[in-house]
């Protein structure tokens, strides 16, 4: 009987050069397997039995479909087959030579033999040679490893090899390396090269001296490894392996759910042992991440069991936190909110939804605000990141969400990245983009820094912060004046053409070059590439939106897509890369002062939602998050309930924020940890379950709604956010409006409120996520928006947006411009990632400083400096690098000890009041000591 070796990756593999699209640009391993139509079937003979199989698949896939298992130590469906281990060789009638099943295609009438005596003897010989110098103790200690299973299956004993004590490498916090167990299958090299594109592992020496080593030639921790873990997952022997299951135990089962970090929305398989998480792997079938994860998604989950996790309700009494029962915490909160509402009116209270909460939970937060409190004062963290995107795209296109899908990356001939360090902020998408650039796809990077993708870019426009509008206008001027625009699309789909042409004619590359800091010829080169080498797709991040002209910057970017017809088609579109896992969902669920669920405007849809919820709704204008803080400083806002959002730590201009919070009478924080907001200002703390401990749905950046599933029980007395909202609603006499007993019940009400997702049911989501719009049960979802026409009058108007310089600028007193943003190893406020071994991979936020500026200031790498603005100051270590321009500095904002928002200023977007995090004038002074950067 054959031993069935279960693989993490099932199904059909399509090599890179077997699917084609425009411009002869090959697809990477991320190509959608399910997109290929296998309607044709062929009959083959396998071991004297007839089978029908899909036309054109490999013999190995045909064998898997038939339930026949072969050893395949060098095969991984994410990369091109190498056929180096020679264990999957089969006999084909009429062919004198044995053929590798992993790369040989079936053809009609083919007769295949898989387990003849000759083949089995050959496999035993190969395995015996591989085992000759292999440690026997490894086989005995880890019998589940793929290589060890095959040795045991064929009755082969490993050699009595004494491992070289110098070979094991434990320098990396997540990955153990012991090359005495390496069999040179090269899977680690190939997945690193062909999937992640990091090129860490290399083969060195020849013959018996052959070794696979990291590019540092020392420990893995010293290499260019970004800790994605692909090599450890792919390794069939354990030469490279994850430490977490070694520390916490091998999983007994796996549960599929969604990563809790960024809004790429990677599907993961969470390994459980004794009710606790011990490992996370990527889902092989996910249409989002296709068997890949970043360091945070794969490894940074240990915050779940952090020692300082809050697991009991608490009330602050006489300045001291006291643990109380849920009943006391709920009734105390209900009584305080009721009293404030009675004394000061419903608009004296505000609620904030959570980008880490589910769609269902955010729906209930805004429903609570409107039906229980009676206010439209409800918002979420989209206000400080991509609200300008939503506003701009709603104004111009009628829908404030990504127009296309991640799979369009592989269909584009040109990719434009604007204000996003994609390989760090959204690493799985960054890896896909890098692979396409490596395959010859045009790549335009528009960013003040030299981000990693700059190395692969066709052109890099290193503009001055805040000059996006001028730059995009200049690109539009080139496209129109040189005739690169799509005349047919312009005529049929756009309005305002003559007015726009007259306006844009002034924005020549020569006119804006000094403003932007980009040479005219580079502007022309980028404009021509984007317009002429279509289909062209654009991804943008917070470098575009977190400015005073953030909304207008997105509008001018949309102009470029419209001029060139790069919208409504495969491989095109305007696609915001959302930051937190469910920030898209939080906003669309109605955590917005001007919109109900489904972006239905309060001013237009009040009657419909009153009928749906069977209760009167407020007509007063709601406050957004920044307006809430203004109202708090003016003593008009008396209470705030904050769900899963460390507002004090993440909002800008901390001194002013503190003044507002100090005047709020009653603050409720609902979170996993004692956040900076809770520690300084909260009166009640509700301990919340994390996404691994509850059911529901998230919405990712490409409008894909996906199921999250409970994989472990909530610790202590923690509860899901939606349960807490229901308890407070009941205590305030509105139990009939919140009768839910499950997340699915809430979702079914959402489907009634937002007909665009009516066709998305929990039953359908059992298979995979679905992209809205999906109005009917039989509807497949919508990968691309605007394929036929635009929602507003069927056409869209080009917007003439004048460039207005930022009110915050460098000066003799503050000569540097500070940009803040994300980095690879930490996430937003750092409340999750700093409670994991990621804190060893990145110990603190640092100040990126150009070498010439470092020399002028007489500071060296890692030296602590004082960073001072008009609004505050902090201390952090310097990172000397030429990745920033002279006069510009950069810092992430995740380390509590640094607290970089003590430095950022008060300026806001002209439309939606998103803070201008990307431009703060600062000066740098030498300092004696660096702060403690712990987030605990």
Beta strands, then each sheet from edge to edge (+ up, - down):
strand 1: 41-46
strand 2: 49-54
strand 3: 89-92
strand 4: 99-100
strand 5: 111-113
strand 6: 175-177
strand 7: 201-204
strand 8: 211-214
strand 9: 240-242
strand 10: 253-258
strand 11: 267-273
strand 12: 276-282
strand 13: 314-317
strand 14: 320-323
strand 15: 349-352
strand 16: 378-379
strand 17: 414-418
strand 18: 442-446
strand 19: 459-461
strand 20: 494-495
strand 21: 536-540
strand 22: 573-576
strand 23: 639-643
strand 24: 666-671
strand 25: 684-687
strand 26: 696-699
strand 27: 704-708
strand 28: 770-771
strand 29: 796-797
strand 30: 816-821
strand 31: 846-849
strand 32: 864-869
strand 33: 873-880
strand 34: 888-892
strand 35: 920-926
sheet 1: 2+ 1- 5- 3+ 4-
sheet 2: 6+ 9-
sheet 3: 7+ 8-
sheet 4: 10+ 11- 12+
sheet 5: 14+ 13- 25+ 24+ 23+ 15+ 16+
sheet 6: 19+ 18+ 17+ 21+ 22+
sheet 7: 20+ 29+
sheet 8: 26+ 27- 28+
sheet 9: 30+ 34+ 31- 33- 32+ 35- 30+
end
